[in-house]
Amino acid sequence: MDDLDQLEAQSVYILREAYRKLKPLAMLWSLGKDSNVMLWLARKAFLGRVPFPVMHVDTGKKFPEMYRFRDEYARKWELELLLGECPPVEEIDPTLPPAARSAARKTAGLAAMIEKYKLEGVIAGIRRDEQATRAKERIFSPRGSSHKWDVRNQPPEFWDQYATPHEEGVHIRVHPLLAWREIDIWRYIEREGIPLVDLYFARNGKRYRSLGDQDITSPIDSDAATVAEVIAELQTTRTSERAGRAMDHESEDAFERLRVAGYL
Amino acid sequence: MSIDIAARQDAATPIVIVGHVDHGKSTLIGRLLHDTDNLPEGRVAQIVESSKKRGLKIEWSFLLDSLQIERDQGVTVDSTRIPFHLDARQFVIVDAPGHRQFLRNMITGAADAEAAVLVVDAAEGAQEQTRRHAMLLRLIGIRHVIVLMNKVDLLDYDQARIAESERAVAALLRQLDIEPSLFVPASAREGDNIAARSPHMGWYQGPTLTEALAQVPAPSGRADLPLRLPVQDVYRFDNKRVVAGRIERGRVTVGDSLVIGTHGTLARVASIESWHAAPQISAVAGQSVAITLEPDVIPDRGDLLHTPDAAPVRAARIRTRLFWLRQEPLRVGESFRLRLATAEHQVTVASIDSVVRLDDLTEHAADHVPPEGFAEITLAASESILFDPFTPGTTDGRGVLVDRNQRIVGGAPLIGPAAIATGTRAIHPTDSTVSLWDRAQARGHHGGVFWMTGLPGAGKSTIARAAESRLFAQGIDVSVLDGDTLRAGLCADLGFSEADRTENVRRAAAVARILAETGQVVLVALISPRAADRDLARQVVGEGFQEIFVDADQAVCESRDPKGLYAAARAGRITGFTGIDAPYDVPENPDLRLATGQGSVAETADRLAAHVAGTVLLGDAARRRS
């Protein structure tokens, strides 16, 4: 087994644990590269099916290419797709810096979906190497009432045993991709031939490295137009993946505040 | 789709960094990442800025201490894992917090590490956390330990003083059967012997830390050991039954005969199923597989599949090591679920065989395991358990204890079968298969213990009884335990000495706990004058305990004197009477304070009933799910 085989086996194990232990369960599908890999891993785990719904928490501000991609693959992969809306920005905590405030709309939209479907488990595709607070996450991360992440009081998690507290108002965020790095994601996309929104590939010297909403994501300078070229580029780049995400840079703790409040 | 053979890599090797607080773990990691060119652009600038803001010179630990509280208070709250490469080899660095109360976070980070770097301040030598962490390295089975003798710049790089410090650490580790593979004298802050050889220690001929890491053996193959495949789940897809699980060791090949769990049914592997992968006839340790069996028997989650010629150990009483993570002590008779891979067994602590004293790492007899303590215990199960004793470097025997709310409360590496206890000390309480949550959903409320303390005559029983009828009217299953009722029966043998009062409290708490575990709300009305006794009650009851202070001036109580006891005490007919000639410790932080000097009994009882109902009642959402 090489490193990708091992990452795949571990993620499959986590997805099967989630499916067995948490009902009802749903997977977040943001249409980005990570969540496509995650969906692919679910199909690996369940032999071609996805036995739970996938959720798109829609800000209404995604790129048109992303909406087209969603509709095409939801049909092709026979997904049960749940769509959720986000409240307008005026309803969000005005003390947050602007881009973070805009991103926090998704937290509210997600919370509404969790309530609506009474979810006990939500599978999300965050990775430890993306952002420092994500590095502190558990694979099964309990969220108390109001969906807050109690970062100072996380349950112990070792030897592949995950806490599944059954208490009122608690749901579990499941993170099958925590151990993956950006380059692993791309190498796996290449190995498996996983389809992606083509915004990730360079046109006129620009491409998106991380896809969020149109108003808070910027493309990077790049000529990488194929998966292989992206991998080659990542092997030499020194810039961080989320450099194009405005909210990470507004204040020292902007991202932490978002995450504690329930953001991914 | 192309597979670039050149890009294939071995899996990353996890390395945990442990050691006493302030001995320099985070600084070491920052230095290591920086000196080996593992930091993304902009990160160093960020650290410089965060450091400057707090009036510090460059503070490497900010690299890891990414939470606001960690930067502000200069402590690591939770473990972090950071990918890291040395030439072509991949590592994952696990930074574990050193503070005592963060033990569980440390284990969370460290439990699957292949090797450890134990950081010791060369000037200070081994400290409490050094011992604790070394103990854990042994318990979680990490064999490859590199000791980094840090801050040698503070010893002026003096060979003799460093060697002396090393000898002391080596002696400590020998007590734990840990043979360090290497001692590296270093200064993380100055960069000596981390990624580059120190110019100040010409006498040191050994490897730098990065050279030492490069020599850590890669995770060894478990494929050649006898098969262990715990069943994770069974799916029925397209009229085909598929058994899913991860191979913990050995290999599975189509056509193999397998024994299924404790019931021992034999079946043949008919196929290995997969999606979007080349058809397989064989799979090895580490793979998550889905197999079909012939005949089409139905295993359960937790059944261990193995080959007939190499069966695991089978026992119902098991000796285990234990690292205990709960904040309350562990006592004999407590019941848990033992999780072993995907299996869950009901177990009871049959005996506490020894507890490790961390001052000197010696083992002693004790009647309880203290919070975050280490021990050897015997677990008794109601059924036979199949297991392989714990061996470092495999996943064998890695038991975990979970409580009834599915929280992990301890790690339990299984040592082997225990002899059956003889004599009268063998206690085997059984545990209910009805969970607390099941009960709460059926009733619409949780159980709980509301411990009402106060001076004689403060009104505890009166208020408890009034609140009882209010709560009962709301459909809450409630009962009152009061001092007089207890002393009339269960505690009739007890007097009013300090020891007897403590025992009275202990018994009341034990009864309250039993009732609360059946989902009842218990109002305990007991003077319980000593804070230490109430702490004991809190420990006995565990979760769901609240302290209610029924507060009234002694003068008021004495004027009420419903039982004529104050008068008797004043007249000297009763001695040791609380408030007259025996002390009352006023609760410092009660969960609720009821002042009974003001307001009517009805109002006070309303307040108590509302507080209790607000604590125990389930919300609508939860009830609808039932």
Interface residues (C-beta under 8 A of the other chain):
Chain A: M1 D2 D3 D5 Q6 L7 E8 A9 Q10 V12 Y13 R16 E17 Y19 R20 W40 R43 K44 A45 F46 L47 G48 R49 E115 K118 R128 D129 A132 T133 A135 K136 R138 V151 R152 Q154 P155 P156 E157 F158 W159 D160 Q161 A163 T164 P165 H166 E167 E168 G169 A179 R181 R187 E190 R191 E192 G193 A228 I231 R238 T239 S240 A243 E252 D253 E256
Chain B: M1 S2 I3 D4 A7 R8 Q9 D10 A11 A12 P40 E41 G42 R43 S50 L64 S66 L67 Q68 I69 R71 V77 D78 S79 T80 R81 I82 P83 Q90 V92 R104 N105 I107 T108 A110 A111 D112 I140 Q232 D233 Y235 F237 V242 A244 R246 E273 S274 W275 H276 A277 V284 G286 Q287 S288 A290 R301 L325 R339 A341 T395 R398 V400 V402 N405 Q406 R407 I408 G411 S435 W437 A440 L618 G619 A621 A622 R624 R625
